[in-house]
Amino acid sequence: MKSPLLTLPGAVPAEGVDEGVAAHYGDLFREQRALADGTGFVDLSHRGVVAVTGEDRLAWLHLLLTQHVSDLPAGRATEALILSANGHIEHALYLVDDGATVWAHVEPGTQEALIAYLDSMKFFYKVEVADRTADIAVVHLPAGSIAEVPEGVVVRETPHGRDLFLPRADLEAYAAQAGPPAGILAHEALRVEQHRPRLGFETDHRTIPHELGWIGSAVHLQKGCYRGQETVARVQNLGKPPRRLVFLHLDGSEVHLPVAGTELRLADDGPDGRKVGFITTSARHHELGPVALALVKRNVALDAPLVAGDTAAAQEVVVEP
């Protein structure tokens, strides 16, 4: 779904998963600094929006999600995962209940598969699941923003800012008064700085929640049964995940950033050394320079210098080994 905000001055379309919104509006670092200062907004209208209504909505979702939501107070934001039977991450949902409806935004293009799964699990519960992507657009206001929120708009407030579930028909009018726009690349650079994983970026077909530090924020360890819980409990109580998320400071003298999937090797082993991980997301940060998130094998030493392709990389721990 192509955003009308791509007609704003300087807008350069994003590619790949984030196609449909602006990568930037002409000045990536200015846009990052604005978000870091609590001004402007990010157009996330390409993300999927799912609504769950019905009197059983919270009790029902509680049975399916990794998060404790049966008593979720109206207006409180949370995030949750849906796992496979083997404990691998299949969906990530960013939730808020407004007292009548649970609203969730999800990765672009994943809402259809998510809804199909939810519909298959309804059974006798009094719930309805709807794809609202066509009429609701997600807009992100950064932490510290004093931008006004239109009356009646559902807000999901987190330490990183506010996500607005805005009527899509109002998107252009809201953008005109919400401050300078920032593209998805600025939003991603701050996400990398904050060590926040993203489905489809930091995950692959075998990722489990412990590898990314999603325990606590998206996985509740004291709630009842859900699909994949056995793997979560086994890793929590008996073992360690095979991989761990790290934050990387990259050599700033390199012109090109190592792209997602670039293999990581121990610097001391040379170019023919064994692979110990791979880049998941890389970005140019307005203060830190070139940075990245990556998955590495759990037993890689915390102080081991790494090489991403030809680029030197220094680790910062996100998930403890």
Secondary structure, DSSP 8 states (H G I E B T S, - for coil): ---GGGGSTT-EE--GGGTTSEEESS-HHHHHHHHHTT-SEEE-TTSEEEEEESTTHHHHHHHHSSS--TT--TT--EEEEEE-TTS-EEEEEEEEE-SSEEEEEESTT-HHHHHHHHHHT-TT---EEEE-TTTEEEEEEETT------TT-EEEEETTEEEEEEEGGGHHHHHHHS-SEE-HHHHHHHHHHTT---TTTT--TT--HHHHT-BTTTB-TTS---TTHHHHHHHHHH---SEEEEEEEE-TT-SS---TT-EEEEGGG-TTS-EEEEEEEEEEETTTEEEEEEEEETTS-TT--EEETTEEEEEEESS--
